[in-house]
Amino acid sequence: MLDTQRIRAVTLDLDDTLWPIWPTIARAQAVLCAWLQDRAPATAALLSDPEAAAVLRSQVVQAHPQLSHDLSALRRESIRAALRQVGDDTALTDGAFDAFFAERQRVQLYDDAIAALEFLAVRYPLAALSNGNANLDLIGIGAYFQARISAREFGIAKPDPRIFHAAAEALGVPAASVLHVGDDATLDAHGALGAGMQAVWINRAEAAWPHDGEPHATVPDLTELCRLLA
């Protein structure tokens, strides 16, 4: 059971917690391919093929295990590998990545996201805790957060307890006093439990819990999270 009296700070996942990520990635991928179409059409064709792009990305991940925590670096290397594979100019890598990254920040927040952020921010210090590469200032919600911990900058990704502990430290409270909220059963809820935090799992898909040791609470959306904490 969730002990609301213990909560002195809240950490929030971003992708698929405050907005759906895959529609955003699909749009960013389309913008990337459009940017490449006039400059490197063979690369655009390669990356427009979902199966070929997935194979290429898998190869990049295997070739660069040291970048597993850095989605921006992996995306950049995937673009570079695609250009190289078809014989296009790899000097286009940075420009292509910039086109992708700009569109990746144009997220469509869930309908209840702003109301939830306003509710939480007046009650608790908030930290964004993400394995992704969202820029909260570009998205327009940076003011709600007192701290931001990303796997890319920290060098370690969820569910490692060290990144959860870093978020607690950034908020100036012990891990046991933090509530972590996120959509991923393993990376977020199970990871937070392993770090000694309380955990609320945002389970919009009504999925089955895949681990031993359940989260302190499971809710279908951010509105129910706020009702739980009210």
KETITOR-655563 format. One record per residue (C-alpha): residue in one letter; x, y, z. Coordinates in steps of 0.25 Angstrom, whole numbers. Example, Ala and Ser with C-alpha at 12.3 -4.5 7.8 and 13.67 -1.06 7.14 Angstrom:
<vovos>
<vovo><aa>A</aa><c1>49</c1><c2>-18</c2><c3>31</c3></vovo>
<vovo><aa>S</aa><c1>55</c1><c2>-4</c2><c3>29</c3></vovo>
</vovos>
This chain:
<vovos>
<vovo><aa>M</aa><c1>0</c1><c2>0</c2><c3>0</c3></vovo>
<vovo><aa>L</aa><c1>5</c1><c2>14</c2><c3>-3</c3></vovo>
<vovo><aa>D</aa><c1>8</c1><c2>22</c2><c3>9</c3></vovo>
<vovo><aa>T</aa><c1>6</c1><c2>36</c2><c3>5</c3></vovo>
<vovo><aa>Q</aa><c1>11</c1><c2>42</c2><c3>18</c3></vovo>
<vovo><aa>R</aa><c1>25</c1><c2>37</c2><c3>14</c3></vovo>
<vovo><aa>I</aa><c1>25</c1><c2>45</c2><c3>1</c3></vovo>
<vovo><aa>R</aa><c1>34</c1><c2>57</c2><c3>1</c3></vovo>
<vovo><aa>A</aa><c1>38</c1><c2>57</c2><c3>-13</c3></vovo>
<vovo><aa>V</aa><c1>33</c1><c2>51</c2><c3>-27</c3></vovo>
<vovo><aa>T</aa><c1>41</c1><c2>46</c2><c3>-38</c3></vovo>
<vovo><aa>L</aa><c1>35</c1><c2>45</c2><c3>-52</c3></vovo>
<vovo><aa>D</aa><c1>38</c1><c2>37</c2><c3>-64</c3></vovo>
<vovo><aa>L</aa><c1>35</c1><c2>45</c2><c3>-77</c3></vovo>
<vovo><aa>D</aa><c1>33</c1><c2>36</c2><c3>-90</c3></vovo>
<vovo><aa>D</aa><c1>20</c1><c2>29</c2><c3>-89</c3></vovo>
<vovo><aa>T</aa><c1>17</c1><c2>35</c2><c3>-76</c3></vovo>
<vovo><aa>L</aa><c1>15</c1><c2>49</c2><c3>-79</c3></vovo>
<vovo><aa>W</aa><c1>13</c1><c2>47</c2><c3>-94</c3></vovo>
<vovo><aa>P</aa><c1>12</c1><c2>35</c2><c3>-104</c3></vovo>
<vovo><aa>I</aa><c1>26</c1><c2>33</c2><c3>-110</c3></vovo>
<vovo><aa>W</aa><c1>24</c1><c2>24</c2><c3>-122</c3></vovo>
<vovo><aa>P</aa><c1>16</c1><c2>34</c2><c3>-130</c3></vovo>
<vovo><aa>T</aa><c1>26</c1><c2>45</c2><c3>-127</c3></vovo>
<vovo><aa>I</aa><c1>38</c1><c2>36</c2><c3>-132</c3></vovo>
<vovo><aa>A</aa><c1>30</c1><c2>32</c2><c3>-144</c3></vovo>
<vovo><aa>R</aa><c1>28</c1><c2>47</c2><c3>-148</c3></vovo>
<vovo><aa>A</aa><c1>43</c1><c2>50</c2><c3>-145</c3></vovo>
<vovo><aa>Q</aa><c1>47</c1><c2>38</c2><c3>-154</c3></vovo>
<vovo><aa>A</aa><c1>38</c1><c2>43</c2><c3>-165</c3></vovo>
<vovo><aa>V</aa><c1>45</c1><c2>57</c2><c3>-164</c3></vovo>
<vovo><aa>L</aa><c1>59</c1><c2>51</c2><c3>-164</c3></vovo>
<vovo><aa>C</aa><c1>56</c1><c2>43</c2><c3>-177</c3></vovo>
<vovo><aa>A</aa><c1>50</c1><c2>56</c2><c3>-183</c3></vovo>
<vovo><aa>W</aa><c1>63</c1><c2>63</c2><c3>-179</c3></vovo>
<vovo><aa>L</aa><c1>71</c1><c2>52</c2><c3>-185</c3></vovo>
<vovo><aa>Q</aa><c1>63</c1><c2>51</c2><c3>-198</c3></vovo>
<vovo><aa>D</aa><c1>69</c1><c2>62</c2><c3>-206</c3></vovo>
<vovo><aa>R</aa><c1>83</c1><c2>60</c2><c3>-200</c3></vovo>
<vovo><aa>A</aa><c1>85</c1><c2>45</c2><c3>-198</c3></vovo>
<vovo><aa>P</aa><c1>73</c1><c2>38</c2><c3>-205</c3></vovo>
<vovo><aa>A</aa><c1>79</c1><c2>24</c2><c3>-204</c3></vovo>
<vovo><aa>T</aa><c1>80</c1><c2>26</c2><c3>-189</c3></vovo>
<vovo><aa>A</aa><c1>66</c1><c2>32</c2><c3>-188</c3></vovo>
<vovo><aa>A</aa><c1>61</c1><c2>19</c2><c3>-195</c3></vovo>
<vovo><aa>L</aa><c1>69</c1><c2>10</c2><c3>-185</c3></vovo>
<vovo><aa>L</aa><c1>63</c1><c2>17</c2><c3>-173</c3></vovo>
<vovo><aa>S</aa><c1>49</c1><c2>18</c2><c3>-179</c3></vovo>
<vovo><aa>D</aa><c1>49</c1><c2>3</c2><c3>-179</c3></vovo>
<vovo><aa>P</aa><c1>45</c1><c2>-1</c2><c3>-164</c3></vovo>
<vovo><aa>E</aa><c1>51</c1><c2>-15</c2><c3>-165</c3></vovo>
<vovo><aa>A</aa><c1>64</c1><c2>-10</c2><c3>-171</c3></vovo>
<vovo><aa>A</aa><c1>65</c1><c2>1</c2><c3>-161</c3></vovo>
<vovo><aa>A</aa><c1>62</c1><c2>-8</c2><c3>-149</c3></vovo>
<vovo><aa>V</aa><c1>73</c1><c2>-18</c2><c3>-154</c3></vovo>
<vovo><aa>L</aa><c1>83</c1><c2>-6</c2><c3>-155</c3></vovo>
<vovo><aa>R</aa><c1>80</c1><c2>0</c2><c3>-141</c3></vovo>
<vovo><aa>S</aa><c1>82</c1><c2>-14</c2><c3>-135</c3></vovo>
<vovo><aa>Q</aa><c1>95</c1><c2>-15</c2><c3>-142</c3></vovo>
<vovo><aa>V</aa><c1>99</c1><c2>-1</c2><c3>-136</c3></vovo>
<vovo><aa>V</aa><c1>94</c1><c2>-5</c2><c3>-122</c3></vovo>
<vovo><aa>Q</aa><c1>103</c1><c2>-17</c2><c3>-122</c3></vovo>
<vovo><aa>A</aa><c1>115</c1><c2>-10</c2><c3>-128</c3></vovo>
<vovo><aa>H</aa><c1>114</c1><c2>1</c2><c3>-117</c3></vovo>
<vovo><aa>P</aa><c1>110</c1><c2>-5</c2><c3>-104</c3></vovo>
<vovo><aa>Q</aa><c1>117</c1><c2>7</c2><c3>-97</c3></vovo>
<vovo><aa>L</aa><c1>105</c1><c2>16</c2><c3>-103</c3></vovo>
<vovo><aa>S</aa><c1>94</c1><c2>7</c2><c3>-97</c3></vovo>
<vovo><aa>H</aa><c1>90</c1><c2>19</c2><c3>-88</c3></vovo>
<vovo><aa>D</aa><c1>90</c1><c2>30</c2><c3>-98</c3></vovo>
<vovo><aa>L</aa><c1>79</c1><c2>29</c2><c3>-108</c3></vovo>
<vovo><aa>S</aa><c1>84</c1><c2>42</c2><c3>-115</c3></vovo>
<vovo><aa>A</aa><c1>98</c1><c2>36</c2><c3>-118</c3></vovo>
<vovo><aa>L</aa><c1>91</c1><c2>23</c2><c3>-123</c3></vovo>
<vovo><aa>R</aa><c1>82</c1><c2>30</c2><c3>-132</c3></vovo>
<vovo><aa>R</aa><c1>94</c1><c2>38</c2><c3>-138</c3></vovo>
<vovo><aa>E</aa><c1>102</c1><c2>26</c2><c3>-140</c3></vovo>
<vovo><aa>S</aa><c1>90</c1><c2>19</c2><c3>-147</c3></vovo>
<vovo><aa>I</aa><c1>89</c1><c2>31</c2><c3>-157</c3></vovo>
<vovo><aa>R</aa><c1>104</c1><c2>30</c2><c3>-159</c3></vovo>
<vovo><aa>A</aa><c1>104</c1><c2>15</c2><c3>-161</c3></vovo>
<vovo><aa>A</aa><c1>93</c1><c2>17</c2><c3>-171</c3></vovo>
<vovo><aa>L</aa><c1>100</c1><c2>27</c2><c3>-179</c3></vovo>
<vovo><aa>R</aa><c1>113</c1><c2>19</c2><c3>-179</c3></vovo>
<vovo><aa>Q</aa><c1>105</c1><c2>6</c2><c3>-183</c3></vovo>
<vovo><aa>V</aa><c1>100</c1><c2>12</c2><c3>-196</c3></vovo>
<vovo><aa>G</aa><c1>112</c1><c2>20</c2><c3>-199</c3></vovo>
<vovo><aa>D</aa><c1>106</c1><c2>34</c2><c3>-196</c3></vovo>
<vovo><aa>D</aa><c1>114</c1><c2>45</c2><c3>-189</c3></vovo>
<vovo><aa>T</aa><c1>115</c1><c2>43</c2><c3>-174</c3></vovo>
<vovo><aa>A</aa><c1>117</c1><c2>58</c2><c3>-172</c3></vovo>
<vovo><aa>L</aa><c1>102</c1><c2>59</c2><c3>-173</c3></vovo>
<vovo><aa>T</aa><c1>101</c1><c2>51</c2><c3>-160</c3></vovo>
<vovo><aa>D</aa><c1>100</c1><c2>64</c2><c3>-151</c3></vovo>
<vovo><aa>G</aa><c1>90</c1><c2>71</c2><c3>-159</c3></vovo>
<vovo><aa>A</aa><c1>81</c1><c2>59</c2><c3>-161</c3></vovo>
<vovo><aa>F</aa><c1>81</c1><c2>56</c2><c3>-146</c3></vovo>
<vovo><aa>D</aa><c1>78</c1><c2>71</c2><c3>-143</c3></vovo>
<vovo><aa>A</aa><c1>66</c1><c2>70</c2><c3>-152</c3></vovo>
<vovo><aa>F</aa><c1>61</c1><c2>57</c2><c3>-145</c3></vovo>
<vovo><aa>F</aa><c1>64</c1><c2>63</c2><c3>-131</c3></vovo>
<vovo><aa>A</aa><c1>56</c1><c2>75</c2><c3>-133</c3></vovo>
<vovo><aa>E</aa><c1>44</c1><c2>68</c2><c3>-137</c3></vovo>
<vovo><aa>R</aa><c1>46</c1><c2>58</c2><c3>-126</c3></vovo>
<vovo><aa>Q</aa><c1>43</c1><c2>70</c2><c3>-116</c3></vovo>
<vovo><aa>R</aa><c1>30</c1><c2>73</c2><c3>-122</c3></vovo>
<vovo><aa>V</aa><c1>22</c1><c2>63</c2><c3>-113</c3></vovo>
<vovo><aa>Q</aa><c1>7</c1><c2>63</c2><c3>-111</c3></vovo>
<vovo><aa>L</aa><c1>5</c1><c2>62</c2><c3>-96</c3></vovo>
<vovo><aa>Y</aa><c1>-6</c1><c2>53</c2><c3>-91</c3></vovo>
<vovo><aa>D</aa><c1>-19</c1><c2>61</c2><c3>-88</c3></vovo>
<vovo><aa>D</aa><c1>-17</c1><c2>60</c2><c3>-73</c3></vovo>
<vovo><aa>A</aa><c1>-2</c1><c2>63</c2><c3>-73</c3></vovo>
<vovo><aa>I</aa><c1>-2</c1><c2>78</c2><c3>-70</c3></vovo>
<vovo><aa>A</aa><c1>-12</c1><c2>77</c2><c3>-59</c3></vovo>
<vovo><aa>A</aa><c1>-4</c1><c2>66</c2><c3>-52</c3></vovo>
<vovo><aa>L</aa><c1>8</c1><c2>74</c2><c3>-53</c3></vovo>
<vovo><aa>E</aa><c1>2</c1><c2>86</c2><c3>-47</c3></vovo>
<vovo><aa>F</aa><c1>-4</c1><c2>77</c2><c3>-36</c3></vovo>
<vovo><aa>L</aa><c1>9</c1><c2>71</c2><c3>-33</c3></vovo>
<vovo><aa>A</aa><c1>18</c1><c2>83</c2><c3>-34</c3></vovo>
<vovo><aa>V</aa><c1>11</c1><c2>91</c2><c3>-23</c3></vovo>
<vovo><aa>R</aa><c1>11</c1><c2>79</c2><c3>-13</c3></vovo>
<vovo><aa>Y</aa><c1>25</c1><c2>73</c2><c3>-16</c3></vovo>
<vovo><aa>P</aa><c1>39</c1><c2>76</c2><c3>-22</c3></vovo>
<vovo><aa>L</aa><c1>39</c1><c2>68</c2><c3>-35</c3></vovo>
<vovo><aa>A</aa><c1>50</c1><c2>62</c2><c3>-43</c3></vovo>
<vovo><aa>A</aa><c1>50</c1><c2>57</c2><c3>-57</c3></vovo>
<vovo><aa>L</aa><c1>56</c1><c2>43</c2><c3>-58</c3></vovo>
<vovo><aa>S</aa><c1>58</c1><c2>38</c2><c3>-72</c3></vovo>
<vovo><aa>N</aa><c1>65</c1><c2>28</c2><c3>-80</c3></vovo>
<vovo><aa>G</aa><c1>61</c1><c2>37</c2><c3>-92</c3></vovo>
<vovo><aa>N</aa><c1>66</c1><c2>49</c2><c3>-99</c3></vovo>
<vovo><aa>A</aa><c1>54</c1><c2>59</c2><c3>-97</c3></vovo>
<vovo><aa>N</aa><c1>58</c1><c2>74</c2><c3>-95</c3></vovo>
<vovo><aa>L</aa><c1>48</c1><c2>79</c2><c3>-85</c3></vovo>
<vovo><aa>D</aa><c1>50</c1><c2>94</c2><c3>-88</c3></vovo>
<vovo><aa>L</aa><c1>48</c1><c2>91</c2><c3>-103</c3></vovo>
<vovo><aa>I</aa><c1>35</c1><c2>84</c2><c3>-99</c3></vovo>
<vovo><aa>G</aa><c1>31</c1><c2>95</c2><c3>-90</c3></vovo>
<vovo><aa>I</aa><c1>29</c1><c2>88</c2><c3>-77</c3></vovo>
<vovo><aa>G</aa><c1>43</c1><c2>90</c2><c3>-71</c3></vovo>
<vovo><aa>A</aa><c1>38</c1><c2>100</c2><c3>-60</c3></vovo>
<vovo><aa>Y</aa><c1>30</c1><c2>89</c2><c3>-53</c3></vovo>
<vovo><aa>F</aa><c1>43</c1><c2>82</c2><c3>-49</c3></vovo>
<vovo><aa>Q</aa><c1>54</c1><c2>85</c2><c3>-39</c3></vovo>
<vovo><aa>A</aa><c1>63</c1><c2>74</c2><c3>-44</c3></vovo>
<vovo><aa>R</aa><c1>66</c1><c2>66</c2><c3>-57</c3></vovo>
<vovo><aa>I</aa><c1>73</c1><c2>53</c2><c3>-57</c3></vovo>
<vovo><aa>S</aa><c1>76</c1><c2>47</c2><c3>-71</c3></vovo>
<vovo><aa>A</aa><c1>83</c1><c2>34</c2><c3>-74</c3></vovo>
<vovo><aa>R</aa><c1>90</c1><c2>41</c2><c3>-85</c3></vovo>
<vovo><aa>E</aa><c1>97</c1><c2>51</c2><c3>-75</c3></vovo>
<vovo><aa>F</aa><c1>98</c1><c2>42</c2><c3>-63</c3></vovo>
<vovo><aa>G</aa><c1>104</c1><c2>30</c2><c3>-71</c3></vovo>
<vovo><aa>I</aa><c1>95</c1><c2>20</c2><c3>-65</c3></vovo>
<vovo><aa>A</aa><c1>81</c1><c2>16</c2><c3>-69</c3></vovo>
<vovo><aa>K</aa><c1>69</c1><c2>11</c2><c3>-61</c3></vovo>
<vovo><aa>P</aa><c1>66</c1><c2>1</c2><c3>-55</c3></vovo>
<vovo><aa>D</aa><c1>80</c1><c2>3</c2><c3>-48</c3></vovo>
<vovo><aa>P</aa><c1>77</c1><c2>8</c2><c3>-34</c3></vovo>
<vovo><aa>R</aa><c1>89</c1><c2>18</c2><c3>-35</c3></vovo>
<vovo><aa>I</aa><c1>81</c1><c2>27</c2><c3>-45</c3></vovo>
<vovo><aa>F</aa><c1>69</c1><c2>27</c2><c3>-35</c3></vovo>
<vovo><aa>H</aa><c1>78</c1><c2>30</c2><c3>-24</c3></vovo>
<vovo><aa>A</aa><c1>84</c1><c2>41</c2><c3>-32</c3></vovo>
<vovo><aa>A</aa><c1>70</c1><c2>47</c2><c3>-34</c3></vovo>
<vovo><aa>A</aa><c1>67</c1><c2>46</c2><c3>-19</c3></vovo>
<vovo><aa>E</aa><c1>80</c1><c2>53</c2><c3>-16</c3></vovo>
<vovo><aa>A</aa><c1>77</c1><c2>64</c2><c3>-26</c3></vovo>
<vovo><aa>L</aa><c1>64</c1><c2>67</c2><c3>-18</c3></vovo>
<vovo><aa>G</aa><c1>71</c1><c2>66</c2><c3>-5</c3></vovo>
<vovo><aa>V</aa><c1>63</c1><c2>55</c2><c3>1</c3></vovo>
<vovo><aa>P</aa><c1>66</c1><c2>40</c2><c3>4</c3></vovo>
<vovo><aa>A</aa><c1>61</c1><c2>30</c2><c3>-6</c3></vovo>
<vovo><aa>A</aa><c1>51</c1><c2>24</c2><c3>4</c3></vovo>
<vovo><aa>S</aa><c1>44</c1><c2>38</c2><c3>4</c3></vovo>
<vovo><aa>V</aa><c1>43</c1><c2>38</c2><c3>-11</c3></vovo>
<vovo><aa>L</aa><c1>31</c1><c2>34</c2><c3>-20</c3></vovo>
<vovo><aa>H</aa><c1>35</c1><c2>29</c2><c3>-34</c3></vovo>
<vovo><aa>V</aa><c1>24</c1><c2>30</c2><c3>-45</c3></vovo>
<vovo><aa>G</aa><c1>26</c1><c2>23</c2><c3>-58</c3></vovo>
<vovo><aa>D</aa><c1>19</c1><c2>14</c2><c3>-69</c3></vovo>
<vovo><aa>D</aa><c1>30</c1><c2>4</c2><c3>-70</c3></vovo>
<vovo><aa>A</aa><c1>28</c1><c2>-8</c2><c3>-61</c3></vovo>
<vovo><aa>T</aa><c1>43</c1><c2>-12</c2><c3>-61</c3></vovo>
<vovo><aa>L</aa><c1>50</c1><c2>1</c2><c3>-63</c3></vovo>
<vovo><aa>D</aa><c1>41</c1><c2>10</c2><c3>-55</c3></vovo>
<vovo><aa>A</aa><c1>33</c1><c2>2</c2><c3>-44</c3></vovo>
<vovo><aa>H</aa><c1>42</c1><c2>-10</c2><c3>-42</c3></vovo>
<vovo><aa>G</aa><c1>54</c1><c2>-1</c2><c3>-43</c3></vovo>
<vovo><aa>A</aa><c1>49</c1><c2>9</c2><c3>-32</c3></vovo>
<vovo><aa>L</aa><c1>46</c1><c2>-3</c2><c3>-23</c3></vovo>
<vovo><aa>G</aa><c1>60</c1><c2>-8</c2><c3>-24</c3></vovo>
<vovo><aa>A</aa><c1>65</c1><c2>6</c2><c3>-21</c3></vovo>
<vovo><aa>G</aa><c1>57</c1><c2>7</c2><c3>-8</c3></vovo>
<vovo><aa>M</aa><c1>46</c1><c2>16</c2><c3>-13</c3></vovo>
<vovo><aa>Q</aa><c1>31</c1><c2>16</c2><c3>-13</c3></vovo>
<vovo><aa>A</aa><c1>26</c1><c2>13</c2><c3>-27</c3></vovo>
<vovo><aa>V</aa><c1>13</c1><c2>16</c2><c3>-35</c3></vovo>
<vovo><aa>W</aa><c1>12</c1><c2>9</c2><c3>-48</c3></vovo>
<vovo><aa>I</aa><c1>4</c1><c2>16</c2><c3>-59</c3></vovo>
<vovo><aa>N</aa><c1>-2</c1><c2>4</c2><c3>-66</c3></vovo>
<vovo><aa>R</aa><c1>-11</c1><c2>10</c2><c3>-77</c3></vovo>
<vovo><aa>A</aa><c1>-10</c1><c2>-3</c2><c3>-85</c3></vovo>
<vovo><aa>E</aa><c1>-16</c1><c2>-12</c2><c3>-74</c3></vovo>
<vovo><aa>A</aa><c1>-4</c1><c2>-21</c2><c3>-75</c3></vovo>
<vovo><aa>A</aa><c1>0</c1><c2>-32</c2><c3>-65</c3></vovo>
<vovo><aa>W</aa><c1>10</c1><c2>-28</c2><c3>-54</c3></vovo>
<vovo><aa>P</aa><c1>23</c1><c2>-37</c2><c3>-59</c3></vovo>
<vovo><aa>H</aa><c1>31</c1><c2>-37</c2><c3>-46</c3></vovo>
<vovo><aa>D</aa><c1>30</c1><c2>-42</c2><c3>-32</c3></vovo>
<vovo><aa>G</aa><c1>28</c1><c2>-31</c2><c3>-22</c3></vovo>
<vovo><aa>E</aa><c1>17</c1><c2>-22</c2><c3>-27</c3></vovo>
<vovo><aa>P</aa><c1>18</c1><c2>-6</c2><c3>-27</c3></vovo>
<vovo><aa>H</aa><c1>11</c1><c2>1</c2><c3>-16</c3></vovo>
<vovo><aa>A</aa><c1>0</c1><c2>5</c2><c3>-25</c3></vovo>
<vovo><aa>T</aa><c1>-4</c1><c2>4</c2><c3>-40</c3></vovo>
<vovo><aa>V</aa><c1>-13</c1><c2>14</c2><c3>-47</c3></vovo>
<vovo><aa>P</aa><c1>-18</c1><c2>15</c2><c3>-61</c3></vovo>
<vovo><aa>D</aa><c1>-14</c1><c2>30</c2><c3>-64</c3></vovo>
<vovo><aa>L</aa><c1>-9</c1><c2>42</c2><c3>-57</c3></vovo>
<vovo><aa>T</aa><c1>-23</c1><c2>47</c2><c3>-53</c3></vovo>
<vovo><aa>E</aa><c1>-24</c1><c2>35</c2><c3>-44</c3></vovo>
<vovo><aa>L</aa><c1>-10</c1><c2>37</c2><c3>-39</c3></vovo>
<vovo><aa>C</aa><c1>-14</c1><c2>51</c2><c3>-34</c3></vovo>
<vovo><aa>R</aa><c1>-27</c1><c2>45</c2><c3>-28</c3></vovo>
<vovo><aa>L</aa><c1>-18</c1><c2>35</c2><c3>-20</c3></vovo>
<vovo><aa>L</aa><c1>-9</c1><c2>46</c2><c3>-15</c3></vovo>
<vovo><aa>A</aa><c1>-20</c1><c2>56</c2><c3>-12</c3></vovo>
</vovos>
